[in-house]
Amino acid sequence: MKITIVGSGYVGLVTGTCFAEVGIEVTCVDIDKKKIENLNQGIIPIFEPGLEEMVHRNIKKGRLKFTTSLAEALEDCEVLFTAVGTPPGKDGSADLQYVINVARECGKNMKDYLLIVTKSTVPVGTAEKVKMALQEELNKRGVDIPFDVASNPEFLKEGAAIDDFLKPDRIVVGLDSQRAEELMKSLYKPFTLNGHPIIFMDITSAEMTKYAANAMLATKISFMNDIANLCEIVGADINMVRKGIGSDSRIGNKFIYPGIGYGGSCFPKDVKALIRTAEDFNYKLRVLRAVEEVNLDQKSVLFNKVLNYYNGDLKDKVIALWGLSFKPQTDDMREAPSIVIVQKLLEAGAKVTAYDPVAMKEATHYLGETITYADDQYDALIDADCLLLVTEWPEFKFPNLKIIKKLLNKPVVFDGRNIYETAEMKRQGFDYFCIGIDTTK
Ligand SMILES: NC(=O)c1ccc[n+]([C@@H]2O[C@H](COP(=O)([O-])OP(=O)(O)OC[C@H]3O[C@@H](n4cnc5c(N)ncnc54)[C@H](O)[C@@H]3O)[C@@H](O)[C@H]2O)c1
């Protein structure tokens, strides 16, 4: 089978490469000429573990191609996935212009039956808009070509995207035609053979499932951060509380780690978009509004601790930051808490030196030259007054505490991810602060 993936970003590139990996002929399309030129030379635009070698292997086998021409990709193509961005518009709703543009381009160029599958995260009702846009273009051409639409939201996690795609917890497909169901079943067969379930449902439910999943995960994070802040006030230890509740199988121990707020390209925008969808239907999603509010405040928690430690005066303090990406194993800086922390530190008159294993180049698009980028995690500490652990990259988990102590002007660590042990840090002579534990006692 020959398929097309439109949009060659985090989702499109991983999707296309994984389909190629199981033997399907894939053409990836993007409007970004430079990106396609690079991909054709085997240069990968993002950091995603394992992706580069898989792309190279499938290009070599002739199963994976890249082009800027959707018309060319549509030749003999039966199934087209849309994996373009759906960024938040001014009012928080998902901006659907890229998804609709793809539908229009399909209507302008398709010659035979096409199943157009939306993989981008889109609000309820989008499939109808896609149908209408595509049909309008067919009408303009005066042709009658059959097509189906389907919704196939993507649940991959950046940093583990390939594994998530190859061995999915579940595949959700919303559709309303037998032909579409058969196509989707056969396309996903290689991924479901080992028992990974494919769940078919109506299109509206599939569109809603993606938002409900991200909203639930964001809720877990904000809930734990809220409880962590309370723990700190009442003298409880959030790490203990987490273990205590996580061992309850109804709660589970995943996604209940306190921290400095969720970021990334999905949770912030999807929570906003779902709140907006509810408003469009005159319904108030009260829980999610609180989730957003807690998250916004949580991004300042580490900064507030620093400000408090220095009695409100950060002028000319030099602050070392470990980690810039919104989470480990990705270079994605979209909505990263580090951006808020850096901005606040700079506004307060501090100087920032940061180190991240892969996201420093990407970070320049967000922070420019307002901070110093260090070559190494320990270089970032030279002449710094304190260290802020912002992203829990594996290499930050067991650092040499003696070197940290030697390089910092004074041994002070603010840990935004609770990866260090309070007792050990104190034993080593550090002033140590983390989330959800009053370490001053
Ligand atoms: N990033 C994630 O972890 C993740 C996970 C699940 C779902 N999603 C959803 O998947 C979608 C894509 O996200 P992403 O992170 O891959 O975005 P991205 O910004 O990395 O990639 C989108 C790509 O689409 C291209 N594009 C835009 N309009 C186009 C057009 N008309 N024709 C061809 N290409 C076009 C852009 O140039 C860009 O390369 C979003 O809706 C997102 O919410 C993302």
The ligand as an SDF file (V2000), in Angstrom:
LIG
                    3D

 44 48  0  0  0  0  0  0  0  0999 V2000
    4.4440   16.6900   19.2220 N   0  0  0  0  0  0  0  0  0  0  0  0
    3.7830   15.7570   19.8910 C   0  0  0  0  0  0  0  0  0  0  0  0
    4.2850   15.1540   20.8420 O   0  0  0  0  0  0  0  0  0  0  0  0
    2.3760   15.3860   19.4830 C   0  0  0  0  0  0  0  0  0  0  0  0
    1.7990   14.2100   19.9780 C   0  0  0  0  0  0  0  0  0  0  0  0
    0.5070   13.8850   19.5760 C   0  0  0  0  0  0  0  0  0  0  0  0
   -0.1950   14.7210   18.7300 C   0  0  0  0  0  0  0  0  0  0  0  0
    0.3710   15.8820   18.2860 N   0  0  0  0  0  0  0  0  0  0  0  0
   -0.3960   16.7140   17.3420 C   0  0  0  0  0  0  0  0  0  0  0  0
    0.0920   16.4590   16.0320 O   0  0  0  0  0  0  0  0  0  0  0  0
    0.0580   17.6660   15.2450 C   0  0  0  0  0  0  0  0  0  0  0  0
    1.4460   17.9700   14.7060 C   0  0  0  0  0  0  0  0  0  0  0  0
    2.2990   18.2310   15.7980 O   0  0  0  0  0  0  0  0  0  0  0  0
    3.8860   18.3130   15.6340 P   0  0  0  0  0  0  0  0  0  0  0  0
    4.4420   18.4830   16.9990 O   0  0  0  0  0  0  0  0  0  0  0  0
    4.3370   17.1970   14.7610 O   0  0  0  0  0  0  0  0  0  0  0  0
    3.9980   19.6910   14.8110 O   0  0  0  0  0  0  0  0  0  0  0  0
    5.2800   20.3060   14.0840 P   0  0  0  0  0  0  0  0  0  0  0  0
    5.1300   21.7640   14.1630 O   0  0  0  0  0  0  0  0  0  0  0  0
    6.5250   19.6480   14.5890 O   0  0  0  0  0  0  0  0  0  0  0  0
    5.1010   19.8410   12.5580 O   0  0  0  0  0  0  0  0  0  0  0  0
    4.0900   20.3010   11.7210 C   0  0  0  0  0  0  0  0  0  0  0  0
    4.6390   20.3410   10.2920 C   0  0  0  0  0  0  0  0  0  0  0  0
    3.5720   20.5800    9.3760 O   0  0  0  0  0  0  0  0  0  0  0  0
    4.0780   21.3700    8.2990 C   0  0  0  0  0  0  0  0  0  0  0  0
    2.9670   21.9580    7.5580 N   0  0  0  0  0  0  0  0  0  0  0  0
    2.1240   22.9590    7.9220 C   0  0  0  0  0  0  0  0  0  0  0  0
    1.2120   23.1790    6.9430 N   0  0  0  0  0  0  0  0  0  0  0  0
    1.4660   22.3020    5.9590 C   0  0  0  0  0  0  0  0  0  0  0  0
    0.8590   22.0240    4.6830 C   0  0  0  0  0  0  0  0  0  0  0  0
   -0.1850   22.7140    4.2430 N   0  0  0  0  0  0  0  0  0  0  0  0
    1.4130   21.0580    3.9210 N   0  0  0  0  0  0  0  0  0  0  0  0
    2.4820   20.3610    4.3580 C   0  0  0  0  0  0  0  0  0  0  0  0
    3.0880   20.5690    5.5540 N   0  0  0  0  0  0  0  0  0  0  0  0
    2.5830   21.5300    6.3300 C   0  0  0  0  0  0  0  0  0  0  0  0
    5.0040   22.3470    9.0010 C   0  0  0  0  0  0  0  0  0  0  0  0
    5.9340   22.9180    8.1020 O   0  0  0  0  0  0  0  0  0  0  0  0
    5.6760   21.4360   10.0520 C   0  0  0  0  0  0  0  0  0  0  0  0
    6.8630   20.8630    9.5510 O   0  0  0  0  0  0  0  0  0  0  0  0
   -0.5220   18.7360   16.1670 C   0  0  0  0  0  0  0  0  0  0  0  0
   -1.9060   18.8170   15.9760 O   0  0  0  0  0  0  0  0  0  0  0  0
   -0.2140   18.2000   17.5550 C   0  0  0  0  0  0  0  0  0  0  0  0
   -1.1040   18.6800   18.5230 O   0  0  0  0  0  0  0  0  0  0  0  0
    1.6530   16.2090   18.6290 C   0  0  0  0  0  0  0  0  0  0  0  0
  1  2  1  0
  2  3  2  0
  2  4  1  0
  4  5  1  0
  4 44  2  0
  5  6  2  0
  6  7  1  0
  7  8  2  0
  8  9  1  0
  8 44  1  0
  9 10  1  0
  9 42  1  0
 10 11  1  0
 11 12  1  0
 11 40  1  0
 12 13  1  0
 13 14  1  0
 14 15  2  0
 14 16  1  0
 14 17  1  0
 17 18  1  0
 18 19  2  0
 18 20  1  0
 18 21  1  0
 21 22  1  0
 22 23  1  0
 23 24  1  0
 23 38  1  0
 24 25  1  0
 25 26  1  0
 25 36  1  0
 26 27  1  0
 26 35  1  0
 27 28  2  0
 28 29  1  0
 29 30  1  0
 29 35  2  0
 30 31  1  0
 30 32  2  0
 32 33  1  0
 33 34  2  0
 34 35  1  0
 36 37  1  0
 36 38  1  0
 38 39  1  0
 40 41  1  0
 40 42  1  0
 42 43  1  0
M  CHG  2   8   1  16  -1
M  END
$$$$
